[in-house]
C-alpha cells in the first residue's frame, strides 16, 4: 500500500501547467467575454493535466493493474494465479 501511495504522489507532483495563456486581464470582469475566456483557460489546463496523468499511469503500469482489478468479479478471482 505504501508503494502505491508513493507512486501516486510522484505522479502528481511534477505536473506543471504550460498551456497557451489567454490574456483575460484586458476584459471587463463582469462581462460574458471574461467568463468565456476564463472557462477556455481552465478547459485547456484540465486537458493538459488529464493527458499528463494518463501518460504517467501508462508508463508506471497502474492502468493495466486497474483494468485487471476491474475485470474481476470477486476478491477470490483477483488473488488466484493465472
Buried (B, 14 or more C-beta within 10 A) or exposed (E): EEEEEEBBEEBEEEEEEEBEEEEBEEBEEEEEEBEEBBEEBEEBBEEBBEEBEEEBBEEBEBBEEEEEEEEEEEEEEEEEEE
